[in-house]
Amino acid sequence: MGKLVVLTVLGASLALIGERLLTFRERVTTSREIKSTEPKNCHLIEGLENGSEDIDILPSGLAFISTGLKYPGMPNFAPDKPGSIFLMDLNEPNPKAQALEISDGFDKESLNPHGISTFIDKDNTVYLYVVNHPHMDSTVEIFKFEEQQRSLIHLKTIKHELLKSVNDIVVLGPEQFYATRDHYFTSYFLVLLEMIMDFHWTYVLFYSPSEVKVVAQGFSSANGITVSLDQKYVYVADVIAKNMHIMKKHDNWDLTQVKVIQLGTLVDNLTVDPATGDILAGCHPNPMKLLTYNPEDPPGSEVLRIQDALSDNPRVSTLYANDGSVLQASTVASVYREKVLIGTVFHKALYCEL
């Protein structure tokens, strides 16, 4: 009888693993033809050669760009070079990217920047929050931006047991932010198993000096996160599930789900157009090409615009699409006055005039 039970459980387990493996394979091998959609005035940004994973633009038009991310399973064209934060002034006729100097006292060699978010204090001081992965760990670094010197002064490193496998961040107050955890496990093998089994163990957390808590959970892989212009709603990308969650923000910082918008592509980082409130999503239309990188057949890029997201009929359109011949593995698009910057995991970055 005992053997029968064991065999039954084993058979059911193998059947479940097989079903999940087939589902995962379907998700990542689905390849659709990419119809080129490119604004007329686009060019690659000189100096950004090793990724531009996240971009945050101030109301003044100064754009911060995180570059040099080393992420398990992803290519890296400069593995021995630390990451950097670049700055662009989009008010200039021909804006250039400039690496920002970082103050002494911070271990610059360990900088491995992922998601970033800016916060402007009441006295107009600009702070940059950076998700960092030093030695493949996860921290949040707080920098003060010195505009005249074009530099960053490191103020604080935030660590917490819930800040594991952090992907992205959106700051809403002094040391008050939401962050996403994209994987429950940290080892590459277990992460792969987690993706295949689709455990839905990832979450969004809220951090403040007085309270740290999980505020939304049950995501396949919580990725990009941003907030609506009125700060009433938080938008969360679930990259593996190919969708975007709209969450209502409550006074106690908890989040409750309002709706989910299916997008049919791997959704990475999210930003909001400051002029319209539209949501821009950097996406990966060729999952398998991303996971098994071949420079002769690279992954494409895709940027979606989501309009009227809270309505019964959100409108989704393609702002940019390329088969990888120009831009590979797009992660983010950020807009300022009819100009858009498009970033990537490990490739270049693109500047376009809309």
Salt bridges, closest charged atoms under 4 A:
GLU19 OE1 - ARG20 NE 3.42
GLU49 OE1 - LYS348 NZ 2.56
GLU53 OE2 - HIS114 NE2 3.64
ASP104 OD1 - LYS108 NZ 3.50
GLU141 OE1 - HIS154 NE2 2.74
GLU146 OE2 - LYS144 NZ 3.75
GLU175 OE1 - LYS156 NZ 2.72
ASP198 OD2 - ARG27 NH2 3.28
ASP198 OD2 - HIS200 NE2 3.15
GLU211 OE2 - LYS213 NZ 3.55
ASP254 OD1 - LYS213 NZ 2.93
ASP268 OD2 - HIS284 NE2 2.80
ASP273 OD2 - ARG305 NH1 3.28
ASP278 OD2 - ARG305 NH1 3.06
ASP297 OD1 - LYS289 NZ 2.99
GLU302 OE1 - ARG32 NH2 2.62
ASP308 OD2 - ARG315 NH2 2.94
